Every structure is written in structure tokens, then in C-alpha cells.
């Protein structure tokens, strides 16, 4: 074995197997870097020191048995990815000149892809699955839940997410802690509180008027919604999310019923775009979807009741659809046990069937689509389970992978930084045992995760 090959995966096992004492095989700075990466992977969290070390030493050479390019679906065998600090600096083949004392990650028995991107998550939340946990636990517990959920999401292979709705700017606090290297988690674009009408889906409606229950993002009328957008921008929101229709998991709202007027939606979009923020609209109902597209939103979330006109409008306007077609499975199986009211379960049952039909027709029509799971409705860390449903309902495996890589990166505006394995991009890499183009379910069980040049996960299966 080459002395520089520090990680091997005989039979697909990612383990540390030096052929010489480590202090003889590599310089001490690289030895320290590798040790911190191993510790981070084994303990399941990122040490701030590991991040700092990763950007001060290198390069590291990653041997990829099969490298999948999501842009065109081509697979390069025996590729070598050069990582320097937190970036990819070169992508070559087996003839790449690797210095004798270099640090090498050997993934030659695996398929390597860019880190995945989930474009609809609710990372902040209680770890208790009881539906009404928020009424009995401190909101600070939800932030702690968000820290746990962020790690679970990262270890599932999702190195970037878009979080679309959290109270009290809690998701922004988690994003900032991740960026500071204080906790492990994916790169986050965070929206802060979702905007919604009084009594609508983005409001809290479970208690009677004596409790004065009201969500942070409630705003009515064109000037109120502009003020709400400005407030979210002031406190660090990366994007603006609003509720254009009723929803499944809210009391008393009808998923197909339109909420904000066109004038209000146009005010939200205009104000957000003025501040350089993209806009995501929660919209199940047909009229609400059309109204949101007309207002100029960048993406429609859920998009359950699409008719032919709505599909044509989305395609003409270049509006992205973010359709969460997996989570119905979880709600059907576990909703009752989790205390979800029958009203909500019945709505989910009806919406889920319509949404999957809409998804199939949108795929066939060639509408732009991104990977979006609504993680938080089901436990975080299971994000990869949606791939198989996207294939079942009309996508090819490559299209599904593109939705979670290059497409998602484009909607985020991060297309020059994530979603590909190419020079200049962040060193966000995952590895799986099988060919995802043949069996997309392998993405449900990611065995290796690197984010920004730091190894977070390295399993032995």
C-alpha cells in the first residue's frame, strides 16, 4: 500500500489504515488535520478547531471510484478530487500526480456526488414527536431541537438547506452558529418568520381569543407586509417566505383556499426583490398558485392543486416548484400516534394524492423543480427518502439528483459554490455504496459526508 493512502475502503469500509506510523508517513500539520477530521466523524459533531485546521493545511486528495457529475449525468471512473482548505481546487483522473507525503482519502469503492440540498425544511422544532409539544415546552427547547436536527440533516448527506419558516428568528441563530463553526450543520439559507394573514396558515389558531395567540409573521395589507419583509431583512433573513393559501397542519384553514390578495403578494415580492431576497410562496390551491406566480415569486412550495394553466404559467415565468411528495407516507403511518388531529390527517390524505398527480404532470411538462421535503413534518435525517418517490412519480434518477444539486443551487443563487464537484466549489462531498443512477434509494443511506473539506461522517457499512 502506498504510504500516502491513509483511508481505504476494502469492501466499501471507510477506515483509517496507515501502512507506516502516521508521524513517519505525513507532516505533523497534516497528521493533526486528519486526526481532527476522524474525531469529528466518530463523535458526530464538528469541532471548531477542525474547521480552522481544514482551511490552513492541504491539499487532500480524494480518490473517487466513480464520480457522478449531476450536470450531465456522466460518471468518471477512478477520479481524483483535490481539496485545499474548504474548496475543490482540481478534479482529475487516476493519472493525477499525488505527492508521496500527501493526505489521501480513498473512496475507490464508492460513488461520489456533490453534497445534497433540501430546499424546504423546518429545522427548528421539538424533538418530542407530540403534535402539541409547543404548548408544553419552552421555545428554547425548539432551538436545541434545531441544533440536533441540523446535525442529523448534515449526516444524512444534505450539506445545504433552505429553511422556510421559524419563529423569533431561531433559524437565523442556528445558521449563524453553523457558520461560526460552533455547531455542525448544513449551509443554511434561512427565512425567519413566515408571513401570513390573520387566522391563516402561517398564524397560530389552536387556542381561543383569550390567549391572544399570534404568529411572528402575521401581517395584513400591502404596507404591513412590506414592513414585515423589511423587519425580516433587518434581522438577517436570506429569503422571504409567505403563505398564499391555507395548509395541512394548521387549524381551520383549507389548503385550496387563497389567502393574501394579489396586491399584497405583489407588495411582498417587490419589497423582497428590492432588498435582493428571493421569495418562496406556500401554496396548495390552484388560484393561490396562479396568484403567486403572477406576483413574481421565485418558487412555489407544495403546489398541490396544479391545473394545466398553472403549469403553463410556471413554465413560462421560470417559476420553480418545490413539491414535498414523500412526507404523506410519514403522516399516514405515524400521525395518529403523534397526536395529529384527524382534521389535519384528513387534509394531508386529500392533498397528498392530488399533489403526486400534479408532480407527475409538472415533470412531464418540463417545469423547473427542486428537491424539497418539508422536513420537520417527518423526523429530520430521513431527507433522502423522497428521491425514490420522485422517480416513482415521473422523474429519472438523474433528474431527481439534479433537483437536489444543480437545480437547487441555482434557485439559492449559490450555483458558483455548491451543487457540483468542480474547481472553485466548496468541498461538499458525499459517498454511497451503489450507483444512484441505477437505484436512487442508495441516497437514503449516505456513508461518507464532507462539508467544506471537513469529514463529518465515515461509516463502516
N, C-alpha and C positions, 0 to 999 in steps of 0.2 A: 504493500500500500504506500502511495505517495505520502511523505511526511506532512505535506500541507493539507491533506484531506482529513479534516477534524470531525466532520459529521458524515456518517454513512447511513444508508438505508437498505441494507440487505433484507430482502423480503419485505421491503416497504417500511422498515422500522427506522425512525429518525432518532439516532442515538449518537452520543459522543464517543468516538473510538480512536484516540490518538495512537499512532504507531511508535512514537517516542515520547518521553516525558514532555509535557507541554512547554516547560520552560526552555527546553532544548529546541523544540520544533518551531516556535514563533517568538517574535519580540514580546517583551513584557507588556507593552501597551495593548497589543492585540490579545494577549492572554487575558488581561483584565477585561477587555471588551467582551470576549467570548464567555467568560465566567459570569458577567453580569447578565448577558443575554440568556444563559442557561438558567440562572437563578430566577429571572423574570418569567421564563417559560414554565419552570417547575412550580413556582409559588402562585402563578396565575395572575400576577399583577406587575405593573411596570414601576421599577424604581426610578426616581428622578435622576439618580446617578447614571443609570443605564442609558437614558436618553442623552445626557450630557456627554457620556463617553462615546456614544454612537456617532456624534457629529464631530468628534475630534480625532478619530483614528480611521484607518481603512487603507486601501479598499478591501472589500469582502467579495469573494467570487461565489456565486450561486450556480451550481450545476443542475440544470433542469432536464430531466429525462425527456419530457415533452412540454414544450412551451406553447400555450394556446394564445393566439392573437385575436382578441374579440372584434377587431375592426373588420377583418375579412374571414375569420374562421380558420385560418391556416395554422397548422401545427408544425413547429420546428422541433425536430428531434435533437437531443444532445446539445442543447443551447447552454450558453454561459452568460449569466447576468452579473455585471459588475456594479456593486453598490459602494458608494463613497459617502459616508455620513448618512443623511436621511434620503439621498437621491440615487436614482439609477444613472450611472454615467456611461454605460455601454451595454449593448446586447450583441453577443457573438455566437460562434459555433464551437464545436469541440476542438477546433484548432487555435482557440484563444490562448495566448501566451500567459500562463499563470505563474507568477514568481514562486520560487521554491519555498519561501518563508511566508506565503500568503495565507490568510484565513479563508477556508473554503467550507461552504455549506453544500453537502452532497444530497440532492433530491433527485438523483438519477433514476429512481424507480417510480417517480410520481409525475402527475400532470400539474403544471404550474400555471396559474392565472393571476390577473390583477386582483387586488382586494375588491370585494363586492361592495355594492352601495344599495342601501334601502332608503327609498325616498319618502316613506310615510311611516314614522314611528312616533310613539309617545313614551319616551324613555323614563320620564318621571312617573313614579307610581308606587303603590304599596305592594310589598312582597306577599302580603296576605291576599289570597285569591277571592275573598269575600267581596261581593259587589259593592256593598255599602261601607267598606272599611274606612273610607274618608271621613265618615261621621263619628268614628270612634277612635281614630288615631290622629296624632299630631301631624300637621302638614310637613313638619321636619322629617318625619319618618318616610314620607314620599320622596324627599330628596335623597335620603340614604338608600331607598329603593332604586332611585335613578342611578346612583353610583354602582350598585350591584348590577343593574340591568345594562349599564354601559359596558362593563367588563364582559358580561355574558354575550353581548352582541359582537364585541370585538373577537372573542374566542370562537364565535360561530363563523368567522371569516369575513364579517362586514366591517371593513376598515373606514368606511364613511357612511354617514346617515344624514337625513334631513328630518329634524324633529318639528312636527307641525302641531303645536299646541301644548302649553304647560302654564299653570297659574304662577303668578308672583315672580315671573322671570327665573323660575327654578332651572329650566333647561339651559338658560344662558349661563348661570352659575356653574353648572356641570360642564358645559362646553369650555368655559374659561379655565376650570380646574384641569381638564384634559390637556388643553393647550399649554398650560404651565408645567405639565409633567407631574402633577400632584396625584392624579388617579389615572388608571388605564381606561381607555375607551376609544371609540372611533372618532375620526374627524367629524365635527358636527356643524351643520347649518341649522340654527335654532330660530324659531319664530316668536318665542314668548307667548303671551296670552292670545288665543284665537278671538277674532272679532265676531260678534253676533248680535242679533236683535234681542230685545227684552222678551224673555219667555221662549226663545228659540233653542236650537240645538246646542249652541255654544254658551247658553246660560245654564244655571243650576235651578231645577224646577221641582225637586222632590219634596221640599218642605212647604208648609203653608206660609202666608204672608207675614205672620207674626215673627218669623225668624229672619226676615229681611235678606234672604239668600240671593246672591247676585254674583255672577262670574266677573273676573277682572276685565275681560274684553268686551263687555256689553256696551254697545253704542248705537244710537238711533239717529237717523237723519244725516244728510251729506256733511254738515260741519262737525257733528260729533264723531263720525267715522274718520274724518281727516285728523281730528285731534287724537283719536286712538292710534292711528297709524304713526303720527308724529311721536307719541309717547313711547310706542314700541321701538321706534328708531332711536329715540333718545337713550333708551336703556339697553341698546345693543343687539336688537333683533337683526338677523341676517336676511329674513324674508317676512312677508306678511301672509297670514292665513286667516280666512274668514269663512263663515258658514252661509252658503247660498240657499240651502234647503234644510228641512228637518233631517233627523238622523235616527239611527237604530237605538243607540244607547243613551237616549235622553227621554225623560218622562213627558208625555203629552204631545210630542211632535210627530209629524207624519213625514217619512223620508221623501215622499214625492212632492211635498208642499214647498212652494217657493217662499223664501224669507226676504232678504233685502230687495228693495226696488232696483231697477236698472240704474237710476240716478245715484243711489247710494253705492252700488257696486262700481260705477264709473269713478266716483269720488275716491273710493279706496284704491283702485288701480292707478289713477292719476297721481295721487299723493305718494303711493309707494314707489312708482316708477320715477317720480321726481327725485326721490331720495335714493335711487339706484337699487331698490329692493324688488325682487320678483314676488309674484302673488300666486298663492295656491288657494283654490276655492273648493271647500267641501260641498259637493252637490250630488245628490242621488237622483232627484227628479228631473224630468226632461226639460221643463220650462226653466228651471233654475240653472241647468247646464247651459242652455242656449243663452240665457241672460248673462251668465258669467263669461262665456266666450265672446259675446258681443261687447262686454265691458272691457275685454282685453287681458283677461287673466293669463298667466303663463302655464298653469296646469289646473286640471280639474281632478279632484280627488274622488274616488269611488266610482263616479259616472255610471250608476247602476241602470238607469232607465234611458238608454240611448235609442232614439229613433233615427231614421235614415238622414233626416235634415241635420240633426245634432252631429252625427258622424261626419257629414259633408262639411259642416261649419268648422269642426275641429281640424279636419284635414286642410281646408282652405286657409285657416288662420294660423296653422302651425302650432296649435294648442296641444300640449302634452296631456295624455291621460295616465292617471296613476290609480290602477284598479286592484284592489285587495281581494283577490278571488280565493284565497286559502282560508281565511280566519273563520268562515262559516263552519268549517269542519270542527273547530275547537268549541265554538259556541253551542253547536248542536250536541256535541258529546259531553261537555262539562258545564254548560251554562246553568242548568238547573241546580247542580250540586254546588255551584259557586254563589247561589242566591240571586242570580239574574232574574228579574221579574218576567213573568210569562209574556207581558206586553212586548218586552224587548226581544225575547226569543222568537216570538211570532213574527215580528218585523224583520228580524235577521233571516228567518226562513224564507220569507217572501222576497226580500231584497236579494239574497244570495243567488237564487235561481235566475232572476232577471239579469243580475249583474254578469253572470257567466255567459249568458246568451249575448249580452251586449259586448262583452270582451271578445267573443269569437267573431262577431260581425265587424268590430273595430279593427281587429288584426287583419281580417280578410280585405278590408278597405285600405289598409296601409297607413292608418293613423299613427302618429308618433306616440310611443308608450315607454314608460319607465317602470322599474321594479318598485312596488310599494305594497307593504304587507299590513299596515295598521298594527304593528307590534305594540303590545300593551293590551289589546283586546285578547290576545293569547300570550303565553309567557315568552319573554324575551329569550333569545338564544335559539329559537326554532325558526328563525327568519328564512332559512334555506328551504323550508318545506314547500314554499309557494312555486318553486321552479317547475316541479312536476305537474302542477295544476295549470300553469301557463302553457305547457306543452300539450296537456290533455285537451285544453280548450282552444287550440289553434296555432300556437307558435311552434317553430322549430326549436330544438335545443339552443342553437346559436342565437336566434332572436331573443330567447329568454335570457341568455347570458349577456347579450348586448344591452338589454334593458337595465341590467344591474351593473353595467360597466360604462361603456362609451356613451350610451343614451343618457344615463343618469348624470354622468359628469357634465354633459352638455347643458342639461337643464339647470344644474347647480351653477354653471358658469365656471366650473373648475376643469374644463376639458384639456387644459395645458398642464395639469398637475396630477390628476387621478384618472383611473379607468383604463389605463394602458400600461404595458411594460415596455418603456421606451426611454432613451436618454432624456434627462431633464425632469422626468416624472418622479413623484415620491416613490420610495422603495416600499410599496404596499403590495405584498405578495402572499398568495395562499397556495397550498398544495393539497391535492386529493389523490386517492389511490387509483381511481379508474378514469376512463375517458368520458368527460361530461357531455361530449357531443353524441355519444352512444347511449349513455344513461345519465340523464341530468340529475338523478337522485343522489349521485355521489357528492353533490354540493351540499347535501344535508349533513355531511359528516366530514368537515374540513380537518385535516390532520396537522397542518402547519400554517401558522399565521405570523407574518412580519408586517409591521407598520412603521414607516419612517426609518427603516434599517434596523429596528429592534425586534428580536424574536420574542413573541408573546406566548406561542403555543407550539408544542412539539410532542406529538403523541406517539405511542408505541404500537399502534394497530396497523 
